[in-house]
Amino acid sequence: MPTFTEKRTTTPVRRKRKIELILAVAAIVLALVVTALVLFSALDVDAPPQAPSSEPTVTEETQTTTEAPTEPTLPPPESNPYGPLDFVYRDGYLTCTAGESVLGIDISEFQTVTDWNAVKEAGVEFVIIRVGYRTYSSGELYLDDMAQQHYQEAREAGLKVGAYFFSQAITTQEATDEAVMLLDAIRDWEVEMPVVFDWEYMGDSSRASHLTREELTDCTRIFCELVEAKGYQPVFYFNQNQARDLLNLSELKDFGFWLAMYTERMTYPYRLQLWQYSCTGQVPGIEGDVDLDLYFPPEGSSDNA
């Protein structure tokens, strides 16, 4: 154990070391303060602001307000409930095995019907008759010479009847004129099947060859709306190329689709009301080829062919 004298001699040394430590810490703090002052002055905070750029800075907010508004995308038409394996031939004609389908034909003055009763006995339950047409070169309107006779004889044989107009309309006014002509011609008919807008592409030399997708869609809509306003089932006719290149089907999905696709397998993605599956059909009582059709009654409809 150290003596009292030893304590007195060691205490001043410890105090000296403590003072030296305090002075060192103070020197470090002072150095940090000086460094901070130098850095702050280097920032040049008093410099005047620069003039704004001639082009505004694009921010997320300006992008949102300056971009053109996007048009809402219409949902596609209803999916086709039937696929390639849902159709088979029975007694020489195609039928749907997964749902209700009705066999029919469509005709104009170019078909010669010799026996409507034989047509009925072959299993045909309806006929869609061409009522009128517009020429694809001059654009003139005509009634089908055989329409009234076809109607009377088909009804006498017990077939249900629909009607179509072969259109070459290039404006909504022309489509309106066609609808008025058809509706006037069938005003005394008993029509239980669809009434159809049949616009077809007739080649580059036709007067309608330049029609755009929007124009044909508008013509189709106005025709179908006029038909619907008179209480008939509006349907429009097309093939797959026309649907792809010349129609906005999403804008027309409130009306029935009639597809011309000559195959025994159903590969079309959207629900159809009519399918023209052959243009070379053979039916007893009709001379030569005739178009064969399947009609798919709307779900819950009691107005079946």
KOLLODO-955904 format. One record per residue: residue in three letters; x, y, z of N, C-alpha, C in turn. Coordinates in steps of 0.02 Angstrom, whole numbers, padded with zeros to 5 digits, always signed. Each point is the difference from the previous one (the first is absolute). Last residue first. Example, Ala and Ser with C-alpha at 12.3 -4.5 7.8 and 13.67 -1.06 7.14 Angstrom:
! residues 2
SER+00642-00112+00354+00042+00059+00003-00039+00055+00037;ALA+00015-00286-00004-00045+00059+00000+00045+00060+00000;
This chain:
! residues 305
ALA-04342-01069-04222-00025-00021-00066-00029-00071+00004;ASN-00007+00167+00212+00046-00042-00036-00030-00021-00066;ASP-00051+00155+00211-00013+00012-00071+00051-00038-00041;SER-00003+00019+00239-00051-00048-00019-00016+00006-00075;SER+00229+00055+00162-00048+00023-00049-00050-00055-00015;GLY+00198-00009+00147-00062+00020+00032-00053+00024-00048;GLU+00238+00010-00097-00015-00037+00061-00063+00028+00032;PRO+00031+00019-00266+00025+00031+00061-00020-00040+00062;PRO+00028-00129-00234-00048+00043+00035+00031+00032+00062;PHE+00114-00080-00230+00007-00015+00072-00047+00046+00038;TYR+00031-00108-00267-00024+00055+00043+00005-00022+00073;LEU+00118-00071-00253-00023-00021+00066-00019+00062+00039;ASP+00020-00060-00283+00010+00040+00060-00021-00037+00063;LEU+00065-00013-00291-00026-00034+00059+00019+00038+00063;ASP-00034+00053-00285+00035+00012+00063-00035-00037+00057;VAL-00003-00091-00257-00034+00048+00043+00040+00008+00064;ASP+00008-00114-00277+00027+00013+00066-00043+00051+00038;GLY-00123-00142-00193+00067+00026+00008+00019+00013+00073;GLU-00253-00017-00036+00046-00015-00054+00068+00032+00013;ILE-00198-00088+00176+00036+00059-00024+00049-00021-00054;GLY-00137-00158+00117-00048+00052-00016+00033+00064-00024;PRO+00143-00160+00155-00055-00021-00043-00050+00056-00011;VAL+00256+00052+00052-00062-00010+00037-00054-00023-00050;GLN+00283+00058+00036-00048-00033-00043-00062-00018+00041;GLY+00224+00191+00015-00045-00050+00027-00048-00029-00052;THR+00196+00166+00007-00010-00051-00051-00046-00056+00025;CYS+00090+00186+00128-00033+00034-00056-00013-00049-00058;SER+00037-00013+00290+00012-00025-00068-00035+00043-00050;TYR-00004+00045+00236+00056-00046+00000+00014-00031-00068;GLN-00112+00214+00143-00007-00026-00068+00061-00046-00012;TRP-00124+00089+00231+00062-00023-00030-00017-00028-00069;LEU-00114+00171+00212-00006-00040-00061+00069-00019-00025;GLN-00018+00108+00204-00071-00016-00004-00014-00043-00061;LEU+00234+00022+00159-00035+00012-00062-00075-00011+00009;ARG+00243+00056+00156-00066-00031-00005-00035+00022-00065;TYR+00272-00007+00011-00056+00037+00028-00067-00035-00013;PRO+00226-00076-00078+00003+00011+00072-00063+00031+00031;TYR+00042-00182-00213-00008+00072+00010-00007+00015+00074;THR+00020-00218-00117+00060+00028+00031-00006+00074+00014;MET-00138-00246-00076-00010+00068+00025+00063+00025+00035;ARG-00046-00189-00205+00028+00012+00066-00009+00072+00020;GLU-00057-00091-00215-00041-00036+00048+00024+00008+00071;THR+00011+00180-00215+00036-00054+00032-00047-00037+00047;TYR+00003+00238-00127-00018-00063-00032+00045-00057+00024;MET-00105+00248+00078+00063-00038+00009-00014-00071-00022;ALA-00127+00250+00045+00010-00045-00057+00069-00032+00009;LEU-00176+00118+00189+00067-00013-00027-00004-00047-00060;TRP-00152+00179+00158-00010-00054-00049+00066-00010-00036;PHE-00099+00125+00245+00054-00012-00048-00021-00058-00046;GLY-00150+00194+00155+00020-00068-00014+00054-00005-00053;PHE-00023+00214+00170-00037-00031-00055+00026-00071-00012;ASP+00098+00147+00159-00071-00002+00021-00044-00031-00054;LYS+00239+00044-00025-00016-00063+00035-00071-00003+00027;LEU+00147+00168-00127-00061-00028-00031-00025-00062+00037;GLU+00203+00127+00048-00051+00052-00004-00066-00027-00026;SER+00192-00140+00013-00016+00021+00069-00054+00054+00001;LEU+00096-00079-00206-00052-00044+00028-00020+00020+00071;ASN+00099+00125-00215+00015+00003+00071-00054-00040+00037;LEU+00093-00022-00267-00053+00009+00049+00029+00006+00070;LEU+00125-00046-00209-00048+00053-00018-00056+00011+00051;ASP+00192-00168+00004+00027+00059-00034-00049+00059-00006;ARG-00048-00221+00108+00067+00021+00022+00020+00068-00026;ALA-00204-00103-00067-00004+00015+00072+00067+00026+00026;GLN-00011-00074-00223-00038+00062+00008-00004+00020+00074;ASN+00097-00207-00052+00043+00055-00024-00034+00067+00010;GLN-00122-00198+00051+00052+00014+00049+00046+00058-00022;ASN-00250+00007-00089+00048-00055+00004+00057+00021+00047;PHE-00274+00081-00002+00071+00014-00015+00039-00065-00005;TYR-00264+00134+00055+00035-00056-00031+00073+00020-00013;PHE-00207+00078+00187+00041+00019-00058+00045-00057-00019;VAL-00253+00055+00139+00060-00041-00008+00040+00028-00057;PRO-00238+00050+00168+00051+00025-00046+00063-00044+00002;GLN-00274-00037+00048+00066-00019+00026+00054+00025-00048;TYR-00243+00130+00027+00030-00060-00028+00067-00015+00035;GLY-00154+00196+00033-00018-00060+00036+00028-00065-00027;LYS+00032+00242-00062-00062-00027-00027-00019-00067+00031;ALA+00204+00112+00054-00053+00047+00018-00069-00024-00025;GLU+00199-00116-00061-00019-00013+00070-00058+00044+00021;VAL+00096+00038-00211-00035-00065+00001-00026-00016+00070;LEU+00134+00189-00026-00065+00011-00032-00041-00063-00001;GLU+00221-00012+00080-00042+00039+00046-00069+00012-00029;CYS+00164-00106-00134-00025-00044+00053-00044+00037+00049;PHE+00105+00126-00171-00047-00048-00029-00031-00043+00055;ILE+00171+00147+00062-00062+00036-00015-00052-00046-00030;ARG+00217-00090+00049-00037+00019+00060-00067+00033-00017;THR+00152-00055-00174-00030-00060+00030-00044+00018+00059;CYS+00126+00171-00100-00054-00021-00045-00036-00061+00029;ASP+00191+00076+00115-00056+00047+00007-00059-00019-00044;THR+00199-00126-00019-00030-00011+00066-00060+00046+00010;LEU+00129+00032-00192-00042-00060-00006-00033-00016+00067;GLU+00149+00182-00002-00058+00013-00043-00045-00061-00006;GLU+00206-00017+00119-00047+00042+00036-00064+00012-00041;ARG+00179-00119-00100-00029-00038+00055-00054+00040+00036;THR+00042+00076-00250+00041-00012+00059-00037-00042+00051;LEU-00019+00017-00283-00033+00011+00065+00047-00017+00057;HIS+00027-00011-00251+00040+00045+00042-00027+00006+00071;SER-00105-00129-00179+00065-00031+00016+00041+00043+00048;ALA-00229+00021-00112+00007-00002+00073+00069-00024+00022;ARG-00077+00011-00230-00007+00069+00026+00013+00003+00075;SER+00118-00192-00154-00068+00019+00023+00001+00070+00030;SER+00194-00128-00082-00034+00041-00050-00070+00022+00022;ASP+00148-00147+00128+00028+00067-00003-00036+00046-00050;GLY-00133-00207+00122+00061+00010-00039+00019+00073-00005;MET-00190-00086+00127-00008-00024-00069+00061+00015-00044;TYR-00099-00034+00274+00053+00031-00040-00001-00030-00070;GLU-00221+00019+00163+00055-00044-00020+00050+00039-00042;TRP-00233+00013+00179+00049+00040-00039+00059-00046-00014;ASP-00255-00023+00102+00050-00042-00034+00044+00043-00045;PHE-00191+00003+00214+00041+00046-00040+00058-00040-00029;VAL-00253-00092+00096+00074+00000-00004+00026+00055-00046;VAL-00204-00118+00171+00001+00045-00057+00072+00026-00005;PRO-00107-00240+00126+00034+00065-00003-00009+00037-00066;MET-00197-00166+00072+00073-00008-00001+00033+00069-00007;GLU-00235-00029-00010+00018-00029+00065+00075-00011+00007;VAL-00208+00137-00151+00072-00011+00005+00017-00024+00070;GLU-00208+00045-00185+00008-00027+00068+00072-00022+00007;TRP-00094+00202-00169+00025-00068+00010-00006-00020+00074;ASP-00048+00218-00107-00057-00045+00006+00022-00073+00010;ARG+00159+00178-00026-00046+00026+00050-00061-00046+00011;ILE+00212-00004-00144-00022-00055+00042-00054+00020+00050;ALA+00100+00155-00160-00017-00060-00039-00028-00056+00044;ASP+00080+00204+00096-00062+00013-00037-00022-00064-00037;LEU+00206-00003+00110-00055+00001+00049-00067+00012-00034;LEU+00199+00010-00133-00014-00068+00025-00061+00000+00045;MET+00076+00209-00075-00026-00039-00056-00018-00071+00022;VAL+00104+00143+00155-00068+00023-00013-00031-00041-00056;ALA+00226-00038+00049-00043-00025+00054-00073+00019-00012;GLU+00161+00086-00148-00007-00072-00009-00046-00030+00053;ASP+00059+00228+00016-00045-00011-00058-00012-00075-00011;THR+00157+00062+00164-00068+00017+00022-00050-00014-00057;ALA+00227-00021-00048-00022-00056+00042-00071+00011+00026;GLU+00099+00175-00118-00015-00055-00046-00023-00062+00039;GLN+00071+00184+00124-00063+00017-00034-00019-00056-00048;THR+00206-00011+00113-00056-00018+00044-00067+00017-00032;THR+00203-00057-00163-00015+00052+00050-00058-00025+00044;ILE+00081-00132-00176+00064+00033+00016-00010+00058+00048;ALA-00131-00250-00089-00003+00068+00026+00070+00027+00015;GLN-00103-00210-00099+00063+00029-00022+00003+00073+00023;SER-00156-00243+00059+00019+00070+00003+00067+00013-00033;PHE-00221-00179+00017+00069+00001-00022+00022+00072-00008;PHE-00192-00110+00166+00011+00049-00053+00074-00002-00018;TYR-00194-00180+00124+00064+00035-00002+00002+00048-00058;ALA-00179-00165+00176+00013+00040-00060+00070+00030+00004;GLY-00169-00224+00102+00038+00061+00015+00014+00036-00064;VAL-00178-00213+00093+00030+00044-00049+00038+00057+00034;LYS-00106-00277+00030+00004+00067+00028+00045+00043-00045;LEU-00151-00217-00084+00066+00025+00021-00007+00069+00032;GLY-00177-00145-00106+00011-00004+00072+00068+00022+00024;ALA-00115+00001-00224+00031-00065+00016+00016-00007+00074;GLU-00090+00202-00086-00050-00052-00013+00027-00069+00016;ARG+00146+00186+00012-00049+00001+00054-00053-00055-00008;ALA+00157+00030-00173+00033-00026+00060-00048-00002+00059;GLU-00075+00098-00201+00005-00073-00006+00035-00031+00060;GLN-00022+00238-00010-00066-00032+00001+00006-00076-00002;TYR+00200+00130-00020-00032+00007+00066-00066-00039+00002;HIS+00115+00014-00205+00035-00044+00048-00033+00003+00068;GLN-00080+00148-00161-00020-00069-00014+00034-00049+00047;GLN+00060+00227+00014-00069-00009+00022-00024-00072-00012;ALA+00220+00062-00074-00008+00004+00073-00071-00016+00022;MET+00115+00014-00227-00032-00061+00025-00017+00004+00074;ASP+00112+00178-00127-00060-00017-00037-00038-00060+00029;ASP+00150+00187+00132+00009-00067-00028-00065-00023-00032;LEU+00067+00263+00017-00032-00053+00038+00015-00067-00035;TYR+00160+00228-00008-00050-00042-00033-00031-00047+00051;LEU+00180+00236-00038-00039-00044+00043-00052-00038-00040;GLU+00259+00115-00063-00073+00004-00005-00033-00052+00044;GLY+00244+00050-00048-00031+00018+00063-00075+00007-00002;SER+00188-00065-00165-00036+00065-00007-00034+00022+00064;SER+00134-00202+00002+00035+00045-00046-00033+00069-00002;TYR-00079-00190+00132+00066+00020+00025+00037+00046-00047;THR-00275-00029+00055+00052-00022-00046+00068+00026+00023;ARG-00210-00063+00161+00030+00060-00032+00056-00026-00045;TYR-00240-00124+00101+00072+00005-00005+00020+00067-00031;GLY-00218-00170+00126+00024+00051-00047+00075+00003+00000;VAL-00127-00174+00112-00056+00045-00017+00022+00051-00053;ARG+00076-00261+00087+00024+00065-00021-00059+00042-00025;ILE-00020-00198+00187-00012+00019-00069+00031+00068-00015;ILE+00013-00225+00173+00011+00072+00002+00003+00023-00073;VAL-00112-00226+00136+00033+00029-00058+00007+00075+00010;PHE-00048-00252+00152-00009+00071-00013+00036+00020-00064;GLU-00011-00228+00081-00054+00029+00040-00011+00075-00012;VAL+00101-00252-00114+00009+00073+00001-00059+00032+00036;GLY+00023-00238-00052+00024+00022+00065+00013+00074+00005;ALA-00100-00139-00182+00072-00016+00005+00029+00022+00068;GLU-00226+00049-00067+00007-00070+00019+00073-00021+00008;LYS-00052+00220-00080-00022-00008+00070+00012-00072+00024;VAL+00037+00044-00227+00050+00036+00040-00015-00009+00075;ALA-00156-00080-00152+00057-00044+00003+00057+00031+00040;ASN-00190+00130-00042-00017-00054+00048+00057-00049+00006;TRP+00013+00175-00159+00013+00023+00068-00019-00053+00052;ASP+00072-00005-00264-00047-00033+00046+00017+00020+00072;THR+00115+00091-00191-00053-00035-00036-00051-00031+00046;VAL+00191+00211-00011-00031-00048+00045-00060-00031-00036;THR+00237+00140-00064-00065-00023-00025-00026-00054+00046;GLN+00183+00223+00018-00018-00069+00016-00069-00017-00028;PHE+00092+00219-00019+00046-00044-00036-00012-00074+00016;GLU-00112+00193+00102-00028-00018-00065+00044-00047-00040;SER+00041-00018+00256-00018+00060-00038-00031-00023-00065;ILE+00063-00109+00269-00009-00002-00072-00014+00069-00028;ASP+00082-00171+00229-00014+00068-00022+00002+00000-00076;ILE-00050-00194+00214+00032+00020-00063-00011+00075-00009;GLY+00004-00193+00224-00036+00044-00045+00040+00014-00063;LEU-00019-00144+00263+00024+00001-00069-00043+00046-00043;VAL+00066+00004+00272-00056-00011-00045+00027+00007-00072;SER+00088-00049+00279+00012+00030-00066-00056-00020-00047;GLU+00088-00012+00283-00054-00001-00050+00022+00034-00064;GLY+00181-00127+00156-00051+00050+00011-00051-00002-00056;ALA+00193-00139+00005+00009+00029+00067-00052+00053+00016;THR+00030-00121-00212-00014-00051+00051+00004+00028+00070;CYS-00058+00095-00264+00038+00012+00061-00020-00051+00053;THR-00001-00023-00283-00040+00018+00059+00046+00007+00060;LEU-00009-00032-00297+00036+00013+00062-00048+00018+00056;TYR-00061-00165-00211+00003+00070+00018+00035+00008+00068;GLY-00054-00214-00111+00029+00042-00053+00007+00073+00017;ASP-00081-00173+00152-00044+00000-00058+00024+00049-00054;ARG+00135+00047+00196-00055-00048+00009-00047+00007-00059;TYR+00266+00085+00094-00050-00007-00054-00051-00054+00018;VAL+00139+00165+00179+00004-00062-00038-00052+00001-00055;PHE+00131+00163+00212-00042-00005-00059+00013-00065-00038;ASP+00121+00088+00197-00071+00004+00019-00048-00005-00059;LEU+00252+00013+00019-00026-00068+00010-00075-00001+00015;PRO+00132+00206-00034+00006-00043-00059-00032-00069+00008;GLY-00099+00191+00160+00066-00010-00028+00000-00050-00057;TYR-00173+00184+00155+00009-00062-00037+00069-00002-00031;PRO-00095+00188+00124-00003-00057+00046+00015-00067-00035;ASN+00087+00262-00046-00039-00054-00031-00002-00060+00047;SER+00027+00258+00091+00037-00057-00027-00047-00053-00029;GLU-00054+00269+00009-00004-00060+00041+00034-00059-00034;PRO+00090+00245-00064-00065-00035+00000+00004-00063+00043;PRO+00170+00191+00072-00015-00038-00061-00070-00031+00003;PRO+00061+00235+00127+00011-00072+00008-00019-00037-00063;LEU+00090+00254-00006-00062-00038+00008+00016-00074+00010;THR+00151+00221+00064-00003-00059-00043-00063-00039+00014;PRO+00056+00276+00026-00013-00063+00035-00006-00058-00049;GLU+00155+00215-00050-00069-00022-00008-00011-00066+00037;THR+00182+00190+00073-00008-00062-00038-00074-00019-00004;PRO+00127+00254+00021-00039-00052+00034-00009-00062-00044;ALA+00219+00161-00014-00069-00004-00027-00038-00055+00035;GLU+00201+00135+00126-00012-00056-00045-00072+00000-00024;THR+00085+00157+00165+00010+00019-00070-00012-00058-00048;THR-00017-00014+00245-00048+00049-00023+00008+00016-00074;THR+00143-00157+00114-00069-00022+00008-00049+00049-00031;GLN+00232+00052+00006-00013-00054-00046-00074-00021+00003;THR+00078+00158+00153-00011+00029-00065-00012-00054-00052;GLU+00048-00070+00220-00064+00035-00002-00014+00028-00069;GLU+00206-00106+00045-00054-00050-00002-00068+00035-00006;THR+00195+00143-00096-00008-00036+00063-00056-00050-00009;VAL+00174+00164-00153-00055-00047-00002-00002-00039+00065;THR+00089+00258-00060+00020-00066+00024-00060-00045+00002;PRO+00016+00207-00174-00017-00018+00069+00024-00070+00017;GLU+00118+00170-00174-00045-00057-00001-00016-00019+00072;SER+00145+00181-00036-00054+00015-00047-00050-00058-00005;SER+00137+00045+00229+00012-00026-00067-00059+00018-00045;PRO+00058+00158+00212-00029-00065-00016+00015-00020-00072;ALA+00171+00154+00145-00063+00008-00037-00027-00068-00019;GLN+00152+00022+00222+00006+00001-00072-00068+00010-00032;PRO+00072+00098+00248-00028-00058-00034+00008+00007-00075;PRO+00180+00113+00171-00068+00012-00025-00026-00061-00037;ALA+00175-00015+00208+00000+00010-00072-00071+00009-00025;ASP+00079-00047+00230-00026+00066-00017-00002+00012-00075;VAL+00085-00200+00106-00072+00004+00010-00028+00068-00019;ASP+00221-00142-00021-00020+00061-00036-00075+00011+00005;LEU+00161-00178+00090-00064-00012-00032-00027+00060-00038;ALA+00201-00004+00138+00011-00025-00068-00066-00013-00037;SER+00008+00065+00230+00014+00057-00043+00010-00022-00072;PHE-00033-00166+00162-00061+00039-00008+00011+00059-00046;LEU+00187-00134+00064-00046-00035-00046-00063+00041-00014;VAL+00151+00081+00161+00031+00003-00067-00047-00032-00052;LEU-00060-00011+00228-00007+00068-00026+00028+00006-00071;ALA+00027-00205+00115-00070+00011-00019-00011+00069-00029;THR+00213-00052+00090-00012-00037-00063-00072+00011-00025;VAL+00060+00088+00209+00034+00037-00054-00014-00033-00067;VAL-00075-00110+00193-00039+00061-00011+00030+00040-00058;LEU+00116-00191+00073-00062-00019-00034-00042+00061-00017;ALA+00196+00030+00129+00017-00017-00069-00062-00019-00040;LEU-00022+00040+00230+00013+00062-00035+00016-00013-00074;VAL-00026-00186+00142-00064+00034-00010+00009+00064-00040;ILE+00195-00114+00067-00036-00038-00052-00066+00034-00017;ALA+00127+00087+00177+00032+00014-00064-00036-00035-00057;ALA-00069-00042+00220-00019+00067-00020+00030+00018-00068;VAL+00064-00202+00101-00070-00004-00024-00023+00068-00025;ALA+00213-00009+00099-00001-00036-00064-00070-00005-00029;LEU+00031+00093+00215+00025+00046-00051+00000-00033-00069;ILE-00058-00130+00187-00052+00050-00012+00022+00047-00056;LEU+00158-00158+00076-00055-00033-00037-00054+00049-00018;GLU+00178+00073+00137+00024-00010-00069-00056-00032-00043;ILE-00039+00024+00229-00002+00066-00033+00021-00007-00072;LYS+00017-00190+00134-00069+00017-00010-00007+00066-00037;ARG+00214-00072+00070-00024-00040-00056-00074+00017-00017;LYS+00097+00101+00188+00031+00026-00060-00026-00038-00062;ARG-00065-00073+00214-00034+00062-00019+00028+00028-00065;ARG+00106-00188+00092-00066-00017-00026-00038+00062-00022;VAL+00206+00032+00111+00011-00030-00067-00067-00017-00033;PRO+00005+00080+00225+00012+00053-00050+00010-00028-00070;THR-00022-00160+00183-00062+00037-00017+00012+00055-00050;THR+00177-00142+00108-00033-00026-00061-00061+00042-00022;THR+00130+00045+00204+00044+00008-00058-00033-00023-00065;ARG-00112-00019+00210+00009+00070-00016+00043+00009-00062;LYS-00031-00217+00087-00062+00027-00027+00009+00072-00021;GLU+00178-00107+00117-00006-00024-00069-00064+00026-00034;THR+00035+00043+00230+00046+00040-00040-00005-00019-00073;PHE-00118-00124+00159-00032+00064-00011+00043+00044-00046;THR+00038-00263-00027-00001+00046+00056-00033+00065-00021;PRO-00054-00249-00104+00044+00059-00005-00008+00044+00062;MET-00025-00276-00015-00043+00059+00000+00045+00062+00000;
